[in-house]
Amino acid sequence: MVTGCTVGPLTSSSTTAPASRPSIEVLPTIGTATLLPTTTANPTTGPTNTHTTTPHTTVATTTTVRANTGWPLAFDVLGFVVVENEHGGGYVRDLFGYPADTDHDGCNTRAEVLMRESSVAVTHSAGHCTVVTGRWVSRYDGLVSTSAAAFAIDHVVPLKEAWDSGAWAWSATTRFAYGNDLTDPRTLRAVSMTSNSSKGDKDPSNWLPSSTSDVCPYVADWVSIKVRWQLSMDSSEYGRIRNLLRGQCVGTRVAPWSAPPVPVPNRAPSQGTPVTAAPITAAPVTNPSNVYFANCAAAWAAGAAPLHLGEPGYRAGLDRDHDGVACENPP
């Protein structure tokens, strides 16, 4: 585990892979939304009106893959995260200034993300840069819609989570840049209102996408954002991510990223004694039926804690608050 180090932008000679969009069915009317079908269909151009905008230059909405071996493993990138208790109190959403028109073209951050991620030309309301229709796929739950009103713009690492993880100490300029970051498509994405509401301010220890195909990209994107912006993790968050990257998400890689649009203070433990994380080099536990920890000390010594419901070694006797997470804190 590496703590308190400065992590510069990752660089690579590899070219970011183009966005891979799921096949979607043809929707007959504006404003309808439906889950992606199990069979594929060729999409057709959605409805338009006289106020149209061609899509912005295509930007990959995910930069996490397993195939490009020239990119770092998400598990290795995790090693640059400072692990400590979260900062408590003081969060106000308006401190991040979202949404804003950062390039003064009349379109705020929400509109920019909707235009970037629509697979067809979007339409605007008359005289305004308010996106009305297009075609979007919510990676979190597979929902597809032609209505912008059905979609929210999600900060992948939520604003409150960012605040508690280090943004509380940032300048107003840095917080504004994070809240409206269009320089890395991992930071902001268009998702269904339902999934955005379900996620709220939760980190991966308490929430993961219902679409299983997005779990590993989501976790790796979370790690890359935390490192890029030098944000910390608490022990439960770190432990769940580590277990996923050693288990079902093993081998997931992260594309290089550019430096943040503004300087970010070097991240070092700042709130008393940092939490000691379990070694990330411990061998993964692969056989749930044969895993038993007599107590939480044994689970931490084995590098398996925190233990989540359904994971190897979890049992109700270790989950004292019955929240589905056992042995949250080191003994």
N, C-alpha and C positions, 0 to 999 in steps of 0.2 A: 504494500500500500504506500503510495507516494502522497505526501501532504505538503501543503504550503509551497508548492513550486509554481513557477510561471509557465503556462502552457501556451505556446504560440500557435498560430493557425497551422493546421495540417496541410501539407502540400503533396501533390502527386502528379505524375505525368499522365495519369489516366484521365479520360474524359468522362464527366458525369453521365451516367446512363440516362437516356430519355425516359420520360414518365411512361409507365406501363399502366394504361387505363383498363379497368375491367370492362368486359362486354356488357352492354346495357340494353334493355328492351325499349322499343319505341313507345313513347307515352302519348296518348291521344289528345290530351288537353293540357293547357297551362295550369300549373299549380298542383298537379297530382304527384304523389310520391309512392314508390313501391319498392319492396326489397328486390335485390338483383335475382334474376331467375337462375336456375341451375344449368339451363341450356343457353347457349350464346345466340345473339341476334345482332344483325348489322344496324348500328345506330343511324338515324337519319337526321337531317337538319331540323332543329326545333323551330317553334314559331317565332316570328320576328315582327317588328312594326317599323315605322319610318325612322325611329331613333335607334340606330344600330351602331355597334362598335365591334370591330374585328378583334379577336383575342390578342392579348399581348404576346410577345415572343414566348414560346413555350418554355416553361421552367419545370424541371422535375419536381413534383410535389413530395417525393420521398427520395432521399439520397442514401438509403440504407439497403445494402444487398448482401447476398452470400457469395456471389460468383466472382467478384473482382478481387483476386488475391493480392493485388497491389495496394489495397486499402487496409487500414488497421482493423483488427478485431475489436468489436465493441467491448468485449471483456477486458482487453488491454487498455482501452481508453478509460474504462471505469477506474483503473488504477490511479488516475490523476485527480480524482475527486476527493476533496476534503470531507471527512465524515465527522459531524458534530451535531449537537442538539440545535433545533431550530430556534430562531429569534422569536420572541413572543411580543405581540402587541404593536400598535402603531400603523397597521396597514390601512390605507385608503386607496381605492381603485383609481381615483382621479389623479393620484400622484404620477401615474404612468402616461397620462395624456392620450389615451386611446379612445376613439380613433382620430387621427389627424391627417391633414393633407400635407405630407412631408415634402413633396416635390412641387407643390403649388400649381397643380394642373387641374384643380377643381374636383379631383376624386380622392376621397379619404381612404384610409387603410382598409376598411371593410370592402369598399368598392374595388380597390386594387387587387385584393386576394380573390374576390369573386371573378373578376375578369381573367386573372392569371390561371385559375383552375377550371374555368368552364371549357368544355370540349367543343362548344359551338360559339358563334358570335353572340354576345349578350345584347340585350335591349335595355335602354335607359328610360326613366320617366322624362317627360318633356322639360327641357330647360335645366335639368339637374343631372349630376353624376350619381344617381341612385339606381343601382342595377335592379332590374325587374325580372327578366327571364334569361335563361341560358340552359346549361345542362351540367349538373354536378353529381358526383358520386361521393358519398360519405364513407371514407375508409373505415371508420370505427364500427359501423353497423351494416354497411352495404346498401343504405338507402340511396335512391336516385330520384332526382326531382328536376323539373324545369323552372320551378319558382324559387327566386332568391329568398323569399320570405320564409321558406322552409329550412334555410341554412343559417348557421351562426359561424362566426370566425373564432376558432379556438386557439388560444395560446397554449401550445403543446405542454410547456411548463407554465402552469397558470400564474397569473400576476401575483396572487397571494403567496403561492409556493415560492416564486422568485424572491418576493419580499422577505419571507421567513428564512430563505437560504442565502441571503447576502445583499439583496437589493435595498434593504433598509439602510445600508451604509453608503449607497451610491449617491452621486449628485443628481439633481433634477434632470440634467441633460442626459445622463446615462440611463436613467429610468425611462425617459421619453423615447430614447432610441430603442430600448428593449421592447417597450409597449407597442411600437410601430415598426418593428424590424421586417423589412422586405428584402434584405440582402441575403438571407438564407431561408429557403422555402420550408425548412424544418420548423422554424419558430412559430409560424402562423399557418393554419390550414382551415379550409371550409369543411364543416361537418354538419350533420343533421342537428336540428334543435334538440331532439330527444337525447342523442348521445352527449351533446354538450351540457345539457342539464344534468344528466346522470353522472357525468364526470365531475362537474363543479370544480372545486379546488383540490381534488384528491391527487395523490401521487401514486405510482404503480404498486405500492404495498396495499392500497385500498381500492384501486380501480384499474382495469385493463379493457381494451376494446372487446366488444362482444364478437366481432369478426375475428376468428382465430388466425386468419391469414395476415392480420395487421398487428398481432401481439408483438412479434419479434422486431419488425421495423419500428413500431411505436417505442418499445423499450430502448432500442439503440438510438433512435432520434432523441429521446429524453436524455440519454447519457451525453450525446454530442452537444446538446444545448447547454447542459449543466457545465461541461468542461469549457466550451467556447466562451460562456459568460462568467466563468469562474464562480459558479454557485455550488454550495455544499449539499450534502445529503445527510439525513438523519439515519440512525442505524437500521431502523425497520425498512425504510425505503431502499437503502443500500443493500441490505440483506436479500430482499425480494428480487431486486434486479440482478444481483450476483447469482442467485440460485437459478433464475431464468436463463441467464447467459451461460451457465454451466450445464443446463438441462435442455429444455425444448428449443432454446434459441442458440445453442452452441454453434459456433462458426459464423454467426452474423457479423458482417463487416460494416464499417461506417465510411462514407465518402469524405474526402477532404473538405474543409470549410475555409472561408476567408476570415480575416480578422473582423471582429465586431465593428460596426460603423463608428463607434467612439471608443476611446481607451477605457478599459475595465480594470479597476484596481486589482492588484495581485491578491489572490485568495489565500488566506492563511487562517488557521483556527483563531477565533476572535471572542468567543464567549466562554471564558473559564477553561476548564479541562476538556479537551476534545474527547469524543467517544472513541474508544478503541474498537476498530472493526476487526472482525474475524479475518484471518488470512485468505486472500482470494485465490491462492495457489493450491488450496486443499482439493483433493480428488473429489469429483462429484459423486453423490450418493445415487445409485441407480435402481436399487431394489427395495421398494417401499415395504414389502411384506417381511423383510428381514432386518429392518432398521428399528432400533429401540434405544431411546436415551433415558437413563434413569432420572435425570434432572436437567435443568437448563445449563448448568455448568458443563455437563458432558456434551450437550448439543453445541455450545459455543466452542469447546475444545476441539470438536470434530470439524469445525468450520461450516456447520449446517444451519445455525440459527441466524436470524429469526426463522421459526417454522410456521408455515401457513397451512391452513386447512387443505387437505388433499395432497400435501407434499410428504416425502419420506420422513418418518420420525415424528410427525405431528400426532399428538394425542390430547384429549380434553384435559387430562390431569396437569399438563404443562401450561394450559391456556387459562390463567387465573381469572382474567376479566371476560372470558368467553366471547372475544371479538373476532375469533378466527385466526389470530396471530399469537403464537406461543413464543415465549422467551425473547420478547422484543429487545430487552436491554441486556448488556453483558453482566455477568454475575459480579 
